[in-house]
Each structure stands twice: as C-alpha cells, then as structure tokens.
C-alpha cells in the first residue's frame, strides 16, 4: 500500500499559517491602517518626539546649571565690591538662575534706598522689600526650570492609554474578521492581533522613558531649588543687614562688609 512521505507532504494549513505570521509584521500593520489607527500612531509619534526633545533639553540645562552654580556663587562672594559682584552676575548667561536672583536682590536694595521718604519705604522696610523681590525671582526661576516637565508627565501617563486604544481597535478588527469569515483560525486573526500587540508595545516604548525622565528631573530640580533657596537667604541677609549670615556663615567677612558699605554709599549718591 502506498505511504506518503511525511517529509515532502505539506502540513494542512501550513501555507496559511506562514502567510498569517507574515501579516503580523510592521509593514503589513502600516498597510492595514484605517483612520483611527493612523490617528493613534501619529499621536504616539508626536508624543515620542516631544518627550525626547524635552528630555535632551532639560538634561543639558540641568547639567549646565549644576556645573556653574558654585562658580557663580563664588564669583559673587569673592568680589571686592558690590559693583564687581553685580558686573560678574551681569556677565553670566541669561539662562543662569543664580545670577538672576542676585541681580534681582541688588536691584531691590538699590530701589528701596532711592525711595527713602516715600510711601514705599514707610509701608515696607528694607528687609521686607528685598525678601519680596527674592521670593518672586526664585519662583520665576524655578518655574522656568520646570519647563517640559508637564509634557513628560502627560506623555508618561497618557501614552499607555493611547497605545491601548490601538490595541482595542485591533482586537475589534479581529472580531469583525472572525465574524465575516466564520472561522477563528490564525489566518483570520493574526493581522489584527499583531496590530494590537505592536500598538501596545509602541505605547509602552513612548511612556516608559518619559516616566523615568520626569522622576529624574524632579529629583535634580529639587536639589537645585534647595541650593538656590539657600543662596537667596544669604543674599537677603547681605543686602538687608550688610553681613552674610545663614548656615554657611561669612566666608570672607572683610570682603562682605566692604561690598555692603560700597553698595550703601553708591545707593545714597543716586
């Protein structure tokens, strides 16, 4: 009796299974997109581009600020006069927060000194006026350093759900195909299910870097804010009393007193 050779006879449905596996590729996914699938895909692409833009921008900005922070602070306190300190701060980059806070404190002190005898001086003493200016400056600089964090948080939380929308839509297509063909073979559902899985993976790939980056930058900013707040307290003591006090104390008492005296004399002449 004739026996067929099992090595040469194709398995039933073998070609169908192979074709179904090919339909699960990315190229077939793009070709099978409908309107909603394109909206989901383009949304995830835009989210990814914005996320990586703000990741790189915040990484460069934070690295620059942290690297130059101690140098800027030292330039201010090591200057022999207040004018030299102010000139050193004016030469810093416009994106450098520590110099901007120092310039705001100096400007507030000089403005208050020029307004002696006015209602401003009667209602706010020198310490309160400088403190108010410093608080506004620190708030402005901290808000500027948080640029992009809202976008990273949004991408980290929303990209997963956008990907899940593509997943649900792909599964819906699979069910429609099963109903149309009357069979639930892999050939009927491979394409739509593959589309659903790729959308899920794409959403996770967009969301995970954004979440890690958001937490990383929040931690970095917290350290920078603490250093900026400490510097602002030293500036307040210096411009309000003429002496640098606080947790670090006066590093160079003679230079600080000389600078304060020079600032007061200059302000009175104006």
Beta strands, then each sheet from edge to edge (+ up, - down):
end
